[in-house]
């Protein structure tokens, strides 16, 4: 079963379970447990003999995620039974927090510190790529600093295309943090200074 079909079938199962409070498959049944657990619903998955084979973790129930956990496990168990194989080990889904989003956006460093926003400056930043021997250094800089030659690259890689991509990512991060960024139609400007002079003459 592919991850896409697992997602789709889990989604369908969760919708049916939320509407009816019960879901019957060929081999298993999901229903709300008889015993009350406060304000949260507790789901059980039972086999056709009426034995409870799975109950979502308590943490899921507290966060009202037990329904989706039960739906996903129901789909996994049904699929395994249909194919006469052992069901996969139950793995709790990793819980996302706001810190996960901050890290993905590049707004939090490895130590968990939120990066400061840029102070407003009307002079825009632009990305650059320069060649240093056999590597391509990249970074972001103000145009005046670039004209004066006062640049400090952020990193280096083996190809100019990769360097341009990374410089563009740095500009997007700077934009998210409030900096003014040079570009057009939402595409940050990256100047490639890595080409050899003879390459320029031949074009």
ABEGO torsion letter per residue (X at the ends): XBAAAAAAAAAAAAAAAAAAGBBBBAABBBBBBABBAEABBBBBBBBAAGBBABBBBAAAAAAGAAAAAAAAAAAAAAAAAAAGBBBBBBBBBBBBBAAAAAAAAGABBAAGBBBBBBBBBABBBBBBBBBBEABBBBEBBBAAAAAAGBBBBABBBABAAAAAAAAAAAAAAAAAAGBBBBEBGGBBBBBBAABBAAAAAAX
